[in-house]
Amino acid sequence: MDLGIKGKKALVCASSKGLGRGCAEALAAEGVDLVLNARTAETLEATAAEIRAKYGVTVTTVAADIASAEGQAAVIETAKNVDILVNNAGGPPAGKWTDWDREDFIAALDANMLAPIALMKALLPQMMDKGWGRVVNITSRSVKAPIAALGLSNSARAGLTGYVAGTARQVAPKGVTINNLLPGNHDTDRIRGMDKKMSAAQGVPVEEYTAARVAQNPTGRDGTAEEFGAACAFLCSQHAGYIVGQNILLDGGMLNATL
Ligand code: NAP
């Protein structure tokens, strides 16, 4: 299917690896020029070079912390005329509800709620002026079903979800859609790191821990960054103009719910 977005320009935040990179690659495969962002310049440049070579699109990079005001300003300056915005950042650390203080919540809110809101506030107006735009926020399955160890994520992402629910309906009349993609377990550095920590805490080998976790999923596996990127690219396509303010769960059927 031709997604009809060849020649558009997208900003994909936190995209040198994992789900962000999956989204960037799926958009590049459709002929979308990219602004990529991550904190580590070396990894970011390597990803940008691979995407340029593979898809022949223009890729600009901004090495910056998207959770910081300076990082957001640098990214916005480079990406001020984008048609597509994919919001993403690293996830907050795991822990227990008794561990977290105000500073921990502020850090989680900065990365996973206030950064995407700042980018939307900066970039939505020019999309609305053009009469076309797409925003996809990478959130988490924790929005639908809380993950006990990820209370910081549960909290910050719920805040972003509320903001999107109201804002998406206000920008839709101008041809701009905002939706959230909720990853369940996907095979990235993040999930591998979490498996390492959780298996160590339980005193079991990491392979054993991962195999038991994956066996609980109806598909019997983790999702891939490529599958995630394909869903993102569709939400950014010409065909998705009537999908507004939705929270789309990509979890292999792990959440056992009828609706
Ligand atoms: P990942 O594999 O660890 O990749 C994270 C990417 O984001 C890297 O490119 C990293 O590069 C960049 N990044 C991290 N913090 C950043 C920041 N403050 N500013 C700019 N770039 C930043 O993670 P992932 O699995 O793709 O996860 C992406 C998001 O989805 C996270 O918020 C995660 O919590 C959420 N999520 C993931 C899963 C899953 O199963 N994978 C499930 C639910 C939710 P640098 O480190 O160089 O900055």
Boltz pocket constraint, residues with backbone or C-beta under 6 A from the ligand:
constraints:
  - pocket:
      binder: B
      contacts: [[A, 13], [A, 14], [A, 15], [A, 16], [A, 17], [A, 18], [A, 19], [A, 20], [A, 37], [A, 38], [A, 39], [A, 40], [A, 41], [A, 43], [A, 64], [A, 65], [A, 66], [A, 67], [A, 88], [A, 89], [A, 90], [A, 91], [A, 92], [A, 111], [A, 138], [A, 139], [A, 140], [A, 141], [A, 183], [A, 184], [A, 185], [A, 186], [A, 187], [A, 188], [A, 189], [A, 190], [A, 191]]
      max_distance: 6.0
